[in-house]
Amino acid sequence: MNIHEYQGKEILKSFGVAIQEGIVAETPNQAILAAKDLQAQTGTSWWVVKAQIHAGGRGKGGGVKLAKSLDDVQAKSEDILGMNLVTHQTGPQGKLVRKVLIAQDVYYPGETETDEYYMSVLLNRQTGRNIIMYSTEGGMDIEEVADKTPELIFKEEVDPGLGLQPFQARKIAFNLGLSGNAFKEMTRFVSALYKAYVATDSSMFEINPVLKTSDNKILAVDAKVDLDDNALFKHPDYAAMRDIEEEDPSETEAAKSNLNFVKLDGNVGCMVNGAGLAMATMDIIKLSGGEPANFLDVGGGANAETVEAGLKIILNDPNVKAILINIFGGIVRCDRVAQGVVEAYKKIGEINVPIIVRLQGTNAEGGKKIIDDSGLKVFSAITLKEAADLVQEIVK
């Protein structure tokens, strides 16, 4: 589950991570009050107005602006609130900005002796260990750094049985070229950040940039936090941070029916039972000349209700020109799935795109007969090649 920058910073601060202070606002008037409160709390005379959406690259898209007066805070807030912010992570459709974070200026007017670093904590799935990835090239797209100057990216793996050791935190500070008080601040920062990552059951913490101020303080200026959905039952306070308006409506609807759904940009919808089969199905669609419109896993208990819910979600996408239902009958019988498809089709009513149903496994022949005898605009297939040929015929 993704959360906003201001929420991520709240979590970090609760674990002792030093942050750039800020107050969230939903209107220009609230932004003015937030700026005044920050001035009283921190003494800042300049402010940063930051759009709050679940996407990176906000600055390049015009969603982060410096305000040098209270009037400027109001004007910049009016510019950003309500804008459709387009970044490299939102896609061309962009995202509507409903909130802004009014943050203190930590670069200090007139000061130039600052440095920006990149730091993230995530799981290395190859080794089963958490890894701290960091670089001196903060403030830039880490993908660009990795492509052009991979030698500037450092990695520190952490033994899950021992946890982050003091020498590892010192090593990170040393590799970033720090000394004196900044060195000590960074070791505390890294230790607190790792503690927060583990305690919150997160999938990823990304801080870009981590700032060394002109007076050698180390602060999190940004915070991208991805919480593990499977652990939210242990953290109801974090679960309450979910912002439904930032999520794709189709994915939200799928979650209500316990469907694993990810929207893509293609023209062929797919519904399968099992993540591995879903990946294979998307490969088939690509090889057949189409583009997958989604990833939809109905799990091992596919029935009329789940099939109906899945079809409705796929059909909400106007780009979908065909639907491929690919089911392996292991736990679930193929004839029951076929009957579920027929019942769902009749219940939904008129469906204007062709549906291909490929059934393999238990009672596959019986399932195919149900589809063929239904009289509906549904095509049946047994093998992957048959399904691929039908997709190709329809797409072309």
C-alpha positions in Angstrom: 0.0 0.0 0.0 1.4 3.3 -1.1 1.0 6.4 1.2 1.6 10.1 0.7 4.9 11.8 1.5 3.5 13.6 4.5 2.3 10.3 5.9 5.6 8.6 5.3 7.4 11.4 7.1 5.1 11.1 10.1 6.0 7.4 10.3 9.7 8.2 10.0 9.6 10.9 12.7 7.9 8.5 15.1 11.0 6.3 14.9 13.4 9.1 15.4 14.3 9.8 11.8 15.0 13.6 11.3 12.7 15.0 8.7 11.9 18.2 6.9 8.9 19.4 8.9 5.7 20.1 7.1 1.9 20.4 7.4 -0.6 19.1 4.9 -3.3 21.4 3.5 -6.3 20.9 1.2 -7.1 24.6 0.5 -5.1 27.8 -0.1 -6.4 29.1 3.2 -5.2 26.0 5.1 -1.9 26.4 3.3 -1.5 30.0 4.8 -2.3 28.7 8.3 0.1 25.8 7.8 2.9 28.2 6.7 2.3 30.5 9.8 2.4 27.4 12.1 5.6 26.2 10.5 7.2 29.7 10.9 6.3 29.7 14.6 7.6 26.2 15.1 10.8 26.2 13.0 11.6 29.9 12.3 11.5 29.3 8.5 10.8 32.3 6.4 10.6 30.4 3.1 8.4 27.4 2.4 8.1 24.6 -0.1 4.7 23.8 -1.6 4.6 20.1 -2.6 1.8 18.3 -4.4 0.8 15.1 -2.6 0.1 12.3 -5.1 1.3 8.7 -5.3 3.9 9.3 -7.9 7.5 10.5 -8.2 8.9 13.2 -10.5 6.6 15.8 -9.0 9.1 18.6 -9.2 9.7 18.1 -13.0 6.0 18.2 -13.5 5.5 21.5 -11.7 4.2 20.0 -8.5 7.0 21.4 -6.2 7.5 25.1 -5.8 9.4 27.5 -3.5 7.4 30.2 -1.8 9.2 33.2 -0.3 6.3 34.9 1.3 2.8 34.1 2.7 1.2 35.6 -0.4 3.5 33.4 -2.4 2.4 30.4 -0.4 -1.2 31.2 -1.3 -0.5 31.7 -5.0 1.6 28.6 -5.3 -1.0 26.5 -3.5 -3.7 27.8 -5.8 -1.6 26.8 -8.8 -0.9 23.3 -7.6 -4.2 22.3 -5.9 -6.6 21.0 -8.5 -4.0 20.7 -11.2 -3.7 17.5 -13.2 -0.1 16.6 -12.5 1.7 14.6 -15.2 5.0 12.8 -14.3 6.9 9.9 -15.7 5.2 7.7 -13.1 1.6 8.8 -13.6 1.5 8.2 -17.3 0.0 10.7 -19.8 -3.3 10.8 -17.9 -1.7 12.4 -14.9 -3.2 12.6 -11.4 -5.5 15.2 -9.8 -3.8 17.1 -6.9 -6.1 17.2 -3.9 -3.5 18.0 -1.1 -0.3 20.0 -0.8 2.4 19.7 1.9 3.6 23.0 3.1 7.2 22.2 4.2 9.9 24.3 5.8 12.8 25.4 3.7 15.8 23.4 4.9 18.2 24.7 2.3 18.4 28.0 4.2 18.3 31.1 2.1 21.8 32.2 1.0 23.5 29.0 2.1 25.2 26.8 -0.5 27.1 24.2 1.5 24.5 21.4 1.2 24.7 17.9 -0.2 22.0 15.5 -1.4 22.1 11.7 -1.1 19.8 8.8 -2.2 18.9 6.1 0.3 16.4 3.2 0.2 15.6 0.1 2.2 14.0 -2.9 0.6 14.2 -6.7 0.4 16.7 -8.4 -1.8 14.6 -11.4 -2.9 17.7 -13.3 -4.2 19.4 -13.5 -0.8 16.3 -13.1 1.5 18.0 -10.2 3.2 17.1 -6.6 3.6 19.3 -4.2 1.7 20.2 -0.6 2.1 20.9 1.0 -1.2 22.5 4.5 -1.2 24.3 7.0 -3.4 26.0 10.4 -3.3 23.8 11.3 -6.3 20.7 12.3 -4.5 17.9 14.3 -6.1 18.3 12.4 -9.4 16.4 9.5 -10.9 18.2 6.5 -9.4 17.5 4.6 -12.6 19.5 7.1 -14.5 22.4 6.9 -12.0 22.4 3.1 -12.1 22.5 3.2 -15.9 25.2 5.9 -16.4 27.3 5.7 -13.2 26.6 2.3 -11.5 29.8 2.7 -9.5 28.2 5.5 -7.5 25.5 3.2 -6.1 26.4 1.3 -2.9 24.6 -1.6 -1.2 24.7 -2.8 2.3 23.0 -6.2 3.1 21.7 -6.8 6.6 21.6 -10.2 8.3 18.0 -10.6 9.4 19.1 -12.5 12.5 21.5 -9.8 13.7 19.9 -6.7 12.4 21.7 -3.6 11.3 25.1 -3.4 13.1 26.7 -0.1 14.2 29.7 -0.7 11.9 27.4 -1.0 8.9 25.8 2.4 9.7 29.3 3.9 10.0 30.4 2.3 6.7 27.4 3.9 4.9 28.3 7.4 6.4 32.0 6.8 5.4 31.1 5.8 1.8 29.0 9.0 1.5 32.1 11.0 2.3 30.9 12.4 5.6 33.0 13.4 8.6 32.6 15.1 11.9 29.1 15.9 13.1 27.5 15.0 9.7 29.1 11.5 10.1 27.5 11.0 13.5 24.1 12.4 12.3 24.1 10.0 9.3 24.8 6.9 11.4 21.9 7.8 13.7 19.7 8.5 10.6 20.5 5.2 9.0 19.9 3.2 12.2 16.5 4.9 12.8 15.5 4.5 9.2 16.2 0.7 9.2 14.4 0.4 12.5 11.3 2.1 11.0 11.4 -0.1 7.9 11.5 -3.4 10.0 8.9 -2.3 12.6 6.4 -1.1 10.1 6.6 -4.3 7.9 7.2 -2.2 4.9 8.1 -3.3 1.4 10.2 -0.3 0.7 11.4 3.0 2.1 12.9 5.5 -0.4 14.3 8.8 0.7 15.4 11.0 -2.2 17.0 13.2 -1.3 18.5 12.8 2.1 19.9 16.2 2.8 23.1 17.3 4.6 22.3 20.9 5.6 24.9 23.7 5.8 25.1 23.2 9.5 25.7 19.4 9.1 22.2 18.1 10.0 20.9 15.0 8.1 17.2 15.2 7.1 14.7 13.3 5.0 13.4 15.8 2.5 11.2 13.4 0.8 9.7 10.0 1.7 8.3 7.3 -0.5 6.9 4.5 1.7 5.3 1.2 0.4 3.6 -0.7 3.2 3.2 -4.5 2.9 -0.6 -5.1 2.4 -0.2 -8.6 4.0 0.9 -7.0 7.3 -1.6 -4.2 7.6 -3.7 -6.3 10.0 -1.0 -5.7 12.5 -1.0 -1.9 11.9 -4.6 -0.6 11.8 -3.2 3.0 12.2 -1.2 2.6 9.0 -4.1 0.9 7.2 -6.2 4.0 8.0 -3.7 6.1 5.9 -5.0 4.5 2.7 -6.1 7.1 0.2 -8.7 5.4 -2.1 -8.8 8.5 -4.4 -5.1 7.9 -5.3 -5.8 4.3 -6.4 -7.1 3.0 -9.7 -10.9 2.6 -9.3 -10.7 -0.8 -11.0 -8.1 -2.1 -8.6 -10.1 -0.8 -5.6 -13.2 -2.6 -6.9 -11.2 -5.8 -7.5 -9.9 -5.7 -3.9 -13.5 -5.8 -2.7 -14.0 -9.1 -4.4 -10.6 -10.5 -3.3 -9.3 -10.4 -6.8 -5.7 -9.6 -7.6 -5.9 -7.0 -10.3 -3.4 -4.6 -12.0 -4.5 -2.4 -14.8 -2.3 -2.1 -17.9 -2.5 -0.2 -21.1 -3.3 -2.9 -23.6 -6.4 -4.1 -25.6 -6.9 -7.7 -24.5 -8.3 -8.3 -21.1 -7.2 -11.5 -19.3 -8.6 -13.5 -16.4 -6.7 -16.5 -15.0 -6.3 -18.6 -11.8 -2.7 -18.3 -10.6 0.0 -15.7 -10.9 2.3 -17.9 -13.0 -0.5 -18.7 -15.5 -1.3 -15.0 -15.6 2.3 -14.2 -16.7 2.2 -16.9 -19.3 -1.2 -15.6 -20.6 0.1 -12.1 -21.0 3.0 -13.6 -23.0 0.6 -15.4 -25.2 -1.3 -12.1 -25.8 1.9 -10.3 -26.7 3.0 -13.1 -29.1 -0.4 -13.0 -30.8 0.0 -9.4 -31.7 -2.1 -7.9 -28.8 -1.2 -6.1 -25.7 -2.4 -7.2 -22.2 -5.0 -4.8 -20.7 -4.6 -6.1 -17.2 -3.4 -8.7 -14.8 -6.3 -10.5 -13.1 -5.9 -13.5 -10.9 -9.2 -15.0 -9.6 -7.4 -17.5 -7.4 -8.1 -21.2 -6.9 -11.8 -20.8 -6.2 -13.1 -19.4 -9.4 -17.0 -19.4 -9.5 -19.8 -17.5 -11.1 -19.5 -14.6 -8.6 -15.8 -14.1 -9.1 -16.0 -14.5 -12.8 -18.8 -11.9 -13.0 -16.9 -9.5 -10.8 -13.8 -10.0 -13.0 -15.6 -9.5 -16.2 -17.3 -6.3 -15.0 -13.9 -4.8 -14.0 -12.3 -5.8 -17.3 -15.3 -4.4 -19.3 -15.0 -1.0 -17.6 -11.8 -0.5 -19.7 -12.9 1.1 -23.0 -9.6 -0.1 -24.6 -10.5 -3.7 -24.3 -11.3 -5.4 -27.6 -11.3 -9.0 -26.5 -11.1 -11.0 -23.2 -9.1 -14.2 -22.7 -10.1 -16.4 -19.8 -7.4 -18.9 -19.1 -8.1 -21.5 -16.4 -6.2 -24.5 -15.2 -8.6 -26.9 -13.5 -6.6 -28.3 -10.5 -8.4 -27.1 -7.4 -11.4 -25.9 -9.4 -13.2 -28.0 -12.0 -13.3 -26.6 -15.5 -17.0 -27.4 -16.0 -17.8 -25.3 -13.0 -15.8 -22.4 -14.3 -17.5 -22.8 -17.7 -20.9 -22.7 -16.1 -19.8 -19.7 -14.1 -18.8 -17.9 -17.3 -22.1 -18.6 -18.9 -24.1 -17.5 -15.8 -22.0 -14.3 -15.5 -22.4 -13.5 -19.1 -26.2 -13.8 -18.9 -26.3 -11.8 -15.7 -24.2 -9.0 -17.1 -26.3 -8.8 -20.2 -25.0 -7.6 -23.6 -21.2 -7.9 -23.9 -19.8 -6.3 -27.0 -16.4 -7.8 -27.0 -15.6 -11.4 -27.8 -14.6 -13.7 -25.0 -12.1 -16.6 -25.4 -12.2 -19.3 -22.7 -9.3 -21.7 -22.5 -9.9 -24.6 -20.1 -7.3 -27.2 -19.2 -7.3 -29.8 -16.5 -10.1 -31.5 -14.6 -13.3 -31.8 -16.7 -11.8 -29.6 -19.4 -13.8 -31.4 -22.2 -17.0 -30.9 -20.2 -16.3 -27.3 -19.7 -15.7 -26.8 -23.4 -19.0 -28.4 -24.3 -20.8 -26.0 -21.9 -19.2 -23.0 -23.6 -19.9 -24.4 -27.1 -23.5 -25.2 -26.4 -24.2 -21.8 -24.6 -25.1 -19.9 -27.8 -23.3 -16.9 -26.4 -20.5 -14.9 -28.1 -17.9 -17.0 -26.3 -15.1 -19.0 -28.0 -13.6 -22.1 -26.4 -10.1 -23.5 -26.6 -8.2 -26.4 -25.0 -4.6 -25.7 -25.8 -2.5 -22.5 -25.4 -2.0 -22.5 -29.2 -5.7 -22.5 -29.9 -6.2 -19.6 -27.5 -3.3 -17.7 -29.1 -4.7 -18.3 -32.6 -8.1 -17.0 -31.5 -6.6 -13.9 -29.9 -4.6 -13.2 -33.0 -7.6 -13.6 -35.3 -9.7 -11.2 -33.2 -7.0 -8.6 -32.7 -6.1 -8.5 -36.4 
